[in-house]
Amino acid sequence: LEMPDYVFAYHGGGKPATKEEGDKAMAAWMAWFEKMGPAVVDGGKPVGKSYTMSRSGVTEDGGANPISGYSVVRAKDIAAALELAKGCPILDAGGSVEVAEAMEM
């Protein structure tokens, strides 16, 4: 039985102020991905400015909680996916991780 994929949507975290901070943050992310190993389906990317589209038009401020990046991981269930998310470096940077199953259609 194939395990489901989960989307990790990152919120907040901010940009590092210095190159040293940036290098340290990148090392923390790489270590986390390495620790998750084959569970990482797509390491994803940080994302640029967020826009929200609705029937009434476009909100350019990214809405209430704009996404700052994403990854896709494979886990046996939501509990296992949430356990993996606990190690995310964005949590130490004041951000959060939204975890949701990518449903098969």
SVG drawing of the C-alpha trace seen along z (x, -y; Angstrom):
<svg xmlns="http://www.w3.org/2000/svg" viewBox="-17 -44 45 46">
<polyline fill="none" stroke="black" stroke-width="0.4" points="0.0,0.0 1.5,-3.3 1.7,-6.0 0.0,-9.4 1.8,-12.7 1.4,-15.7 1.9,-19.4 3.8,-21.4 2.8,-25.1 5.2,-27.5 4.0,-30.8 6.1,-33.6 9.8,-33.2 11.2,-36.3 14.3,-36.8 17.7,-36.6 19.3,-40.0 22.9,-38.9 24.7,-36.4 25.8,-34.6 22.2,-34.3 21.2,-33.1 23.9,-30.5 22.9,-29.3 19.3,-29.1 20.1,-27.2 22.2,-24.7 19.3,-24.1 16.9,-23.4 19.4,-21.1 19.9,-19.2 16.1,-18.8 15.6,-17.5 18.5,-15.1 17.0,-13.9 13.6,-13.2 15.5,-11.3 13.3,-9.5 10.1,-11.0 11.0,-14.2 9.2,-13.9 9.8,-17.5 11.9,-19.9 9.9,-22.7 11.0,-26.3 10.5,-29.6 7.9,-31.7 7.6,-35.3 4.9,-37.8 1.5,-36.2 -1.7,-37.3 -5.2,-36.1 -7.8,-35.7 -11.5,-35.8 -14.7,-36.5 -14.4,-40.2 -10.9,-40.5 -7.3,-40.3 -5.9,-41.0 -2.2,-42.0 -1.3,-41.8 -1.3,-38.0 -4.4,-37.8 -4.5,-36.9 -1.6,-34.4 0.4,-34.4 2.4,-31.4 6.2,-31.8 7.2,-28.4 6.2,-24.7 7.5,-21.1 5.9,-17.7 6.6,-14.8 5.4,-11.2 4.2,-9.7 2.1,-6.8 -0.6,-9.1 -1.3,-12.6 0.2,-11.9 3.5,-10.9 3.5,-13.9 2.9,-16.2 5.8,-14.5 8.1,-15.3 6.8,-18.9 7.8,-19.4 11.5,-19.6 11.0,-22.4 13.4,-25.3 10.7,-27.9 9.2,-27.2 12.4,-28.6 12.1,-31.7 8.6,-32.5 6.8,-30.9 4.4,-28.0 3.8,-24.9 0.4,-24.0 0.2,-20.3 -2.5,-18.7 -2.8,-15.5 -2.5,-15.8 -5.6,-13.8 -5.6,-11.4 -8.3,-12.2"/>
</svg>
